[in-house]
Amino acid sequence: MTLEHDAVFYLLAYGLWALLLLTILVLGRGLRVISGQARADQFPPYAYDPARLLDRLSRAYLNTLEMLPVVLVVGGAALWVGTVELAACVLPWVFAARVAQSLVHLIGVNHWLVQARFAFLLAQIVLLGWLGISTACTLA
């Protein structure tokens, strides 16, 4: 496998992670509706109760979606411009930090878990910033 394939793999993995979270969310909500535990209209988009797993799952999914365009643009630009080695180095860590952030979100909500989630988000921001700036510098 080439470095370019590695980088593309992690871009794809990031998108598939979002799809997996969405699939689990849809199945969880669907099962609640089918079993009669909830009505289909009982999942308002802005309601959030951290005690409920499906609400935390919804937030983990939405947080993943918030970063997805940034990951795709920065990672895609790096591949397009030819900063392949750096992209292949950085993108696995970006993906790992995203998965870790999502899993911590699913565990629960307290001061330390929120701090851990923030650390994983900050890691993604720093890594993508590094990749983006390095890619931009190759254009100059």
Secondary structure, 3 states (H helix, E strand, C coil): CCHHHHHHHHHHHHHHHHHHHHHHHHHHHHHHHHCCCCCCCCCCCCCCCCCCHHHHHHHHHHHHHHHHHHHHHHHHHHHHHCCHHHHHHHHHHHHHHHHHHHHHHHHCCCHHHHHHHHHHHHHHHHHHHHHHHHHHHHHC
